[in-house]
Each structure stands twice: as C-alpha cells, then as structure tokens.
Amino acid sequence: MQKFLGFILALYMGFVKITTRWTHERAELADPVFESGKGFIGLVWHSRFLMLNSLWKKDKQFPHVLISLSRDGALVAHTAHFIGAKTIRGSARKAGSTKDKGGSAAMKKMIAAIEENDCVVMTPDGPRGPRQRMRTGPIRLARASNAPIITCAMSTRFRKQFNSWDRFVLPLPFGRGVIIWGTPVLVPADTSDMDLEKYRMQVETEMNELLAKADEAMGHIAVEPA
C-alpha cells in the first residue's frame, strides 16, 4: 500500500511540475555549482517536499534524498524513488537517547554520494520538527565532505496548507510557482564544533527569509518558524 501511495504521489508531483509556470529567482547564485558537475548539499524545508522534483533536471547532479527510518519515512522513500531520486535512510538520534537511527551509516553514504559528484537533498527540520529550525547535521556533512550547501524555497499560487507541525503544503496544478535560490555556503574542514553554530544560524536564517519571500510573492502569509 505504501508503494502504491508513493507511486500516486510521484505522479501528482510530476503533474504539478509540468502544469505550473515556474519562475526562478537568484538562479545565478546556484548555477555555478550545478555547472561545476561536483557534488553538493541541497536544503529545503520539510513542508515543501511535494515540490522537490521541480528543482532539478536530469542533466544535473543525481539527487540522493535523506529520509528517516520511521514508518512515515517509508512512504516518502517510495515517493522519492518514483520521482527518480535515490534514497539514504537514517537520522540523528535524539539527545539523551541510545536508540540507533542509522545516522552514522547515513553520513557515510551521503559523503560517498557527494564524492561521486551527486547531490544530497535534506529537509533539515524533518522528520518531526521543530518547524523551520535547522539541526547541525547538514553543517557537519558540509564540513566532512568539503561540499557547498545550496538552499532554496518554493511556493505556488494555488495550494492547500495543512495544520500539521510543519504547516505542510499541498501544491495545486495550473498556477504560478516560484523557486528562490540561496547563497552557496562552504564550511571549512577545520571549523570547530563551537563555530558550527555560526554556520547553522546563517543557513537557517536565509532559508526562512527565502521561504517568506516565496510565499509572499505567491500571495500567502509567511509561515513563522516554531
């Protein structure tokens, strides 16, 4: 059933992609990274997952999507497969917990994907939030892989927004959409754990600014971080 639902979701995402008149803003910031052919880390907020396939073309770096090992994550993994992405399963364990969520193995797989000149796509507030608050995982990956982080925000004019923890958005077809790209961020290999917070805040702040700008451009009230 999850595989079937994933297939239906993937079909719907493709339908929205081809029936939406997308506008790209600040693409000149991200294009040099795409054209380099080298691996990178892409970040989008969890609420915009159903617009993920509208970001890339087949001639760009192949996407690997990080997805949790939860039961809900299985549905997302099937959906990602059907939209043409590979999946890496795992997430960081909660503070004080000894339960292995596959985070260490996932980190190794993400580094390997980047070294093969592919991209790793992460939702840094997933899978359970808090909304639009970023963990340090992407920053640690950037430090370990020497790969740039590229953020982006997406919004559509027609949509259904749910009252979930992330204010999840179901984009509707036959309207306008906007994709706004962020400034690539490099985290030096010698960055200390203490200094990681500076990069985390820098990326989180820009992601929220871009999301607010994208929603306002499509006529919606900006979603505030939790």
N, C-alpha and C positions, 0 to 999 in steps of 0.2 A: 504494500500500500504506500509506504514512504517513497519507494522508487517511482511509482505511478504518479504520485503527487508532485515529486520532483520534476518529472517529465512535463507535467501540465504547467508548473510554474516557469520552467525554462521556455516553453512555447509562448507563454504570456509575456515574459520578459523580452523575447525576440520580437513579438508583435508590437509592444510598446516602443521598442528601439526604432523600428522601421517606420512607425506611424507618427513619431514625434519629430518636430522640427527643432533639432538641437542647435544651440549656439554655444561656441567655445570661447571663453574669456581667459586671457593671460596664458594662452597656449604657448606663447613664445618662451615662457619660463620652463615648461616641461619638454618641449620639442628637442632641445639639445640632448637630454638624457635618453629619449626614445631613439634618436638618430645615432647615438653612440653605439647602440647594439649591446651595451653592457647591462648587467643585472641591476635591479633597483628594488626599493620597497615602496609600495603604494598603500596609502591610508585613506579610508572613508569611514564615516560614522555608521554604526550598525543599522540605524533607521533607514538608510538609503541602499540597502543590499539589493533590492529588486531593480535598481538602475545600474548595477555594476557592469553588466555586459555592454552598456552604451559607451564605456570608457575606452575600449581598446579595439584595434583592428588586428586581423590575423597576421599581418606582416610585422607586427611589433613583438617585443619580448613576450614569451609564452607565460600566461598567468598561473600561479600556484596560490590557491586560497587557503589561508589558515582557518580551520574550523575546529570547534571544541569536540570532545569525545562524548558529549551529552546525547541523549536520545533526540532532542530537537536538532542537534548538530548533524545527525544522520540525514534528515530531510534536506538540510542545507547542502550537505555533501553531494547528495544525488542531484540536486538542482545545479550546483556548480559543474558537475560532470556533464550534464546535458547542455550547458551553455558553452562548453568547450574549454573548461579550465581543469587543471589538476588540483587535487586537494592534499593538504597536510593536516593531519588530525592531532590535536593536543592543545593544552592551555596551561598557564601558570597555576600552581596550587595556591589556595587561599592562605593568607597569613595565619600561622599557628596550626595549619593542617599538615598531616603527614601523608595524605592521600595523593598518590601519583596520578597526575592528569596528563602525562605524556609531554610535559613542557620541554624537558631536556632533549628528548628524541626529536621533537618538532623543531627545536632550534637548530640541531644538526642538519635536518632535512632542508630547512629554509636556507641555511648557509650554502649547502650543496646546490640548491636551485639557483641561487644568485651567482655562484661560481660558474654555472653552466650558462650564464647570461640570460636567465629568465627573470621574471619579476615575482615578488611575493606580495600578495594583497592581504591586508589585515584590517579588521574592524577593532580599533584599539579600546573601545568601550564595551565590547562584547565578551562573553555572550549574555551577561546579566547586569551590566552597568557598574557604577552609576553612569547615567546618560551624559554623553559628550565629555567624559573625563577620561583622560588617557593614562594607561599604565606605562611602565618604563620598558616593557618588552620590545617594542619597535626600536627604541633608542639603543638598547643593548644589542639588538640584531644589527643595527647600522654600525655600531662600534666594532662588532666582531667581524663583519663582512666587508667593511670599507665601502659600502654601497650607499648611494643617496636615498633620502626619503622624499617622496613626492606626495603631497596631499591634494585632495580635490573635494569639491562639494557639488551635489547635483540636486536639481529641483524641477518639477514640472508644474505647468499651469493647472492642469486638471489632476486631481488626486483625492484619495481617501486617507485621512490620518487617524490612526487608532490611539486610544488612551492607554497604551502599553508603557512600560518603563522607559522605552527609548523614543516614544511617540512615532512608532513605525509608520512609514509612508507607503501606500499602495499607489504607484503612478497609474494614471489612466491614459488611454491612447488618444490620438487625434488632437494633440495640442502642441504647445510650445514647451521647450525644455532648455535649461541652461546648465553647463558644466564649467566650473571655475577652478582653475589650476593654481596650486600654491607654489611657493618658492622652494626649490630643492634645498635640502639640509644635509650636510655632511657632518658626521660625528667622528672626530679623530680617534685613532686607536688607543692613544694614551690618555683619553678622557677618564678622570677618576669617577668612582661611583657617586661621590658627592656632587660632582659637576653634571652628572646625567640629568639632574632635576632641572637645570637651566634649559637644556635642550627639550626636555619633556614639556615644560611650560611654553616654550617658544612654539612648538608644533601644535600643541593643544589650542593655544590662543588663536593661531592663524586658522586652524580648522573651524573653530567656532565663528570667527569673523567671516570666513568664506561661506559657511552654511547660512548665516544670517543674510548675507548679501544675495545669495542664490534664491532663498525663499522670498525675500522682499522683492526681487526682480520679477518673480512669478506671481506677485500679489498676495503673498501669505505673511502672516505674523511670524517672526523669527522664534524658533524654539530655544528656550533658555537651557543651559546646562543644569544638571541636577546639583 
